[in-house]
């Protein structure tokens, strides 16, 4: 019987093996073809999640949303372990998390800062009747 993945009970060697399997899948020709042909805009991490679900199943775990979320939290649980963090690209770069905002949701007010360090209102940047795209990032 499959069990949900729990980073608190899975041993470190299994974690590294799972991350290595994930990386191998990610660089496989079949997955690279999927990247080349795009993915649904309503789930931009769809390919990543599919890879991770496949790894969970390969190692005898369920691929429920809870199990997947716990698997994706490995970077947090092993944040002080260089070997685990180096095992897979998204842990090195910390780039994959589910975005709580969905396309079409109303915006909330937020304080932003322009390149000169001046505070700007997010809602103040909107033009009624025109779509707005917000791109953000972090340089660390």
Buried (B, 14 or more C-beta within 10 A) or exposed (E): EEEBBEBEEBEEEBBBBBBEBBBEBBEEEEBEEBEEEEBEEEEBBBBBBBBBBBBBEEBEBBBBEEBBEBBBEBBEBBEEBEEBBEBBBBBEEEEBEEEEEEEEEEEEEEEEEEEEEEEEEBEEEEEEEEEEEEEEEEEE
